[in-house]
Amino acid sequence: MSFNQEQSAEKVNLAIQHWSQVAGGLMPLLHEVQNELGHIPKDSVPLIAKAMGLSRAEVHGVISFYHDFKYQPRGRTTIQVCRAEACQAMGSSQLEEHVKTRLGIDFGGTTDDGKFSLEPVYCLGNCACSPSVRIDDDVYARVDAGRFDEILQEVSS
């Protein structure tokens, strides 16, 4: 979903109206903006800060602390490679390099076509079946380079 600047500002303003008078409303406000726009526009930070009675630094601190909040739009599909110890012991470092090469992006990046974003994750709770990958809400076990390519083909079609 893509919005022009005016539509984005409208979505941010609606979230501000909804949450600015709610004690502790910053997090739900940021979640609403993130869900509506796919990211939190940097130019909305001063507006959000003013409405919530916070400094821009405080709002930025929350956005940058929580990995779900992004300043840039993410790809339509999010791929996460587990980097926890159990997965590393079973080859996730090699898998990670393969995924980065295959997609042509590093962690935190989005492919030029806007199809995929790549993120590290530090445990998917699937340690007995390492290495693991999550693609959107689906977790895949015992993933190696070949299996990743098969999964990528499935989610691309």
Contacts in CASP RR format, 6 or more apart in sequence:
PFRMAT RR
TARGET T0000
AUTHOR 0000-0000-0000
METHOD contacts of the structure
MODEL  1
MSFNQEQSAEKVNLAIQHWSQVAGGLMPLLHEVQNELGHIPKDSVPLIAK
AMGLSRAEVHGVISFYHDFKYQPRGRTTIQVCRAEACQAMGSSQLEEHVK
TRLGIDFGGTTDDGKFSLEPVYCLGNCACSPSVRIDDDVYARVDAGRFDE
ILQEVSS
1 37 0 8 1.000
1 38 0 8 1.000
2 73 0 8 1.000
3 11 0 8 1.000
3 37 0 8 1.000
8 37 0 8 1.000
8 41 0 8 1.000
8 44 0 8 1.000
9 44 0 8 1.000
11 33 0 8 1.000
11 36 0 8 1.000
11 37 0 8 1.000
12 33 0 8 1.000
12 37 0 8 1.000
12 41 0 8 1.000
12 44 0 8 1.000
12 47 0 8 1.000
12 48 0 8 1.000
13 47 0 8 1.000
15 29 0 8 1.000
15 32 0 8 1.000
15 33 0 8 1.000
15 36 0 8 1.000
16 29 0 8 1.000
16 47 0 8 1.000
16 48 0 8 1.000
16 51 0 8 1.000
18 29 0 8 1.000
18 32 0 8 1.000
19 25 0 8 1.000
19 26 0 8 1.000
19 28 0 8 1.000
19 29 0 8 1.000
19 32 0 8 1.000
19 52 0 8 1.000
20 29 0 8 1.000
20 51 0 8 1.000
20 52 0 8 1.000
22 28 0 8 1.000
25 52 0 8 1.000
26 48 0 8 1.000
26 52 0 8 1.000
26 54 0 8 1.000
26 59 0 8 1.000
26 62 0 8 1.000
27 62 0 8 1.000
29 48 0 8 1.000
29 52 0 8 1.000
30 40 0 8 1.000
30 48 0 8 1.000
30 62 0 8 1.000
30 63 0 8 1.000
30 66 0 8 1.000
30 69 0 8 1.000
31 68 0 8 1.000
33 40 0 8 1.000
33 41 0 8 1.000
33 44 0 8 1.000
33 48 0 8 1.000
34 40 0 8 1.000
34 68 0 8 1.000
34 69 0 8 1.000
34 70 0 8 1.000
37 73 0 8 1.000
38 70 0 8 1.000
38 73 0 8 1.000
38 74 0 8 1.000
39 70 0 8 1.000
39 71 0 8 1.000
39 72 0 8 1.000
39 73 0 8 1.000
39 74 0 8 1.000
40 63 0 8 1.000
40 69 0 8 1.000
40 70 0 8 1.000
40 71 0 8 1.000
41 71 0 8 1.000
42 71 0 8 1.000
45 56 0 8 1.000
45 59 0 8 1.000
45 60 0 8 1.000
45 63 0 8 1.000
46 56 0 8 1.000
48 54 0 8 1.000
48 59 0 8 1.000
49 55 0 8 1.000
49 56 0 8 1.000
49 58 0 8 1.000
49 59 0 8 1.000
52 59 0 8 1.000
62 69 0 8 1.000
63 69 0 8 1.000
63 71 0 8 1.000
67 119 0 8 1.000
72 110 0 8 1.000
73 110 0 8 1.000
73 114 0 8 1.000
74 110 0 8 1.000
74 117 0 8 1.000
75 110 0 8 1.000
75 111 0 8 1.000
75 114 0 8 1.000
75 115 0 8 1.000
75 116 0 8 1.000
75 117 0 8 1.000
76 114 0 8 1.000
76 115 0 8 1.000
76 116 0 8 1.000
77 115 0 8 1.000
77 116 0 8 1.000
77 117 0 8 1.000
77 135 0 8 1.000
77 136 0 8 1.000
77 155 0 8 1.000
78 116 0 8 1.000
78 117 0 8 1.000
78 118 0 8 1.000
78 119 0 8 1.000
78 134 0 8 1.000
78 135 0 8 1.000
78 136 0 8 1.000
79 99 0 8 1.000
79 103 0 8 1.000
79 116 0 8 1.000
79 117 0 8 1.000
79 118 0 8 1.000
79 119 0 8 1.000
79 133 0 8 1.000
79 134 0 8 1.000
79 135 0 8 1.000
80 118 0 8 1.000
80 119 0 8 1.000
80 120 0 8 1.000
80 121 0 8 1.000
80 124 0 8 1.000
80 133 0 8 1.000
80 134 0 8 1.000
80 135 0 8 1.000
81 92 0 8 1.000
81 95 0 8 1.000
81 96 0 8 1.000
81 99 0 8 1.000
81 118 0 8 1.000
81 119 0 8 1.000
81 120 0 8 1.000
81 121 0 8 1.000
81 131 0 8 1.000
81 133 0 8 1.000
82 92 0 8 1.000
82 121 0 8 1.000
82 122 0 8 1.000
82 123 0 8 1.000
82 124 0 8 1.000
82 126 0 8 1.000
82 130 0 8 1.000
82 131 0 8 1.000
82 132 0 8 1.000
82 133 0 8 1.000
82 134 0 8 1.000
83 92 0 8 1.000
83 96 0 8 1.000
83 120 0 8 1.000
83 121 0 8 1.000
83 122 0 8 1.000
84 122 0 8 1.000
84 123 0 8 1.000
84 124 0 8 1.000
84 127 0 8 1.000
86 127 0 8 1.000
86 130 0 8 1.000
87 124 0 8 1.000
87 127 0 8 1.000
87 130 0 8 1.000
87 131 0 8 1.000
87 132 0 8 1.000
88 131 0 8 1.000
89 130 0 8 1.000
90 130 0 8 1.000
90 131 0 8 1.000
91 130 0 8 1.000
91 131 0 8 1.000
91 144 0 8 1.000
92 130 0 8 1.000
92 131 0 8 1.000
92 132 0 8 1.000
94 144 0 8 1.000
94 145 0 8 1.000
95 131 0 8 1.000
95 133 0 8 1.000
95 143 0 8 1.000
95 144 0 8 1.000
95 145 0 8 1.000
95 148 0 8 1.000
96 120 0 8 1.000
98 145 0 8 1.000
98 148 0 8 1.000
99 118 0 8 1.000
99 133 0 8 1.000
99 148 0 8 1.000
100 106 0 8 1.000
100 107 0 8 1.000
100 118 0 8 1.000
102 148 0 8 1.000
102 149 0 8 1.000
102 152 0 8 1.000
103 111 0 8 1.000
103 116 0 8 1.000
103 118 0 8 1.000
104 111 0 8 1.000
105 111 0 8 1.000
105 116 0 8 1.000
105 117 0 8 1.000
105 118 0 8 1.000
106 118 0 8 1.000
107 118 0 8 1.000
107 119 0 8 1.000
107 120 0 8 1.000
108 117 0 8 1.000
108 118 0 8 1.000
108 119 0 8 1.000
109 117 0 8 1.000
109 118 0 8 1.000
110 116 0 8 1.000
110 117 0 8 1.000
110 118 0 8 1.000
111 117 0 8 1.000
115 156 0 8 1.000
121 134 0 8 1.000
124 132 0 8 1.000
124 134 0 8 1.000
124 139 0 8 1.000
125 132 0 8 1.000
126 132 0 8 1.000
126 139 0 8 1.000
126 141 0 8 1.000
129 141 0 8 1.000
129 142 0 8 1.000
130 141 0 8 1.000
130 142 0 8 1.000
131 142 0 8 1.000
131 143 0 8 1.000
131 144 0 8 1.000
132 139 0 8 1.000
132 140 0 8 1.000
132 141 0 8 1.000
132 142 0 8 1.000
132 143 0 8 1.000
133 139 0 8 1.000
133 140 0 8 1.000
133 143 0 8 1.000
133 148 0 8 1.000
133 151 0 8 1.000
134 140 0 8 1.000
135 151 0 8 1.000
135 155 0 8 1.000
136 155 0 8 1.000
140 147 0 8 1.000
140 151 0 8 1.000
143 151 0 8 1.000
END
